[in-house]
Amino acid sequence: MSIAGHWVGDARLFDKAVRAKTTPLPIEIRIEEDLAMSGSIGNARIPRSVPVSVKPPRIEYHVALEGSIRDLPQLKKSHMIVIVTRNAKDDLDADFHLKSRFGFDPTMQVGHMEVKRAKE
C-alpha cells in the first residue's frame, strides 16, 4: 500500500486560544506516486510541492502557500512545513508548522492533520 492518493479531513492547531477561534480547518491533500503533494488548507492553496527530504519513515515538505489560511493574524502565514510519518498501515500521519518563512519564526503555529483517504 502507498500513501499516494486523495486525503481529506481537518487540520487542528495545538495552540488552544488560536484553535478556539478557527474551528477545525478543512484540509485536502493529494499525494502523487512520486510523493509530490498539492491541495488546500483553510482558505489557502497548497501548490504542487515535492519533498525536500525522504528519510523513511519521514517525508518532509516545504510549501509556499498561496493565500491566507484564515483571516487571523496568527494564521496569515505564507509558509508551511509538513512532516509525514509513514506507519505500518500507510495512513497519512502528518504534523505541520505554519510560518512566516522557512527559517526561524517565533510566531509559528504547529498542528496535526487528521485525514482519511477520500472515497472516490
Secondary structure, DSSP 8 states (H G I E B T S, - for coil): --S-EEEEEEEEES-HHHHHHH-SEEEEEEE-TT--EEEEETTEEEEEE--SEEETTEEEEEEE-BS-SSSSGGG--SEEEEEEE--TT---EEEEEEESSSS--TT-EEEEEEEEE---
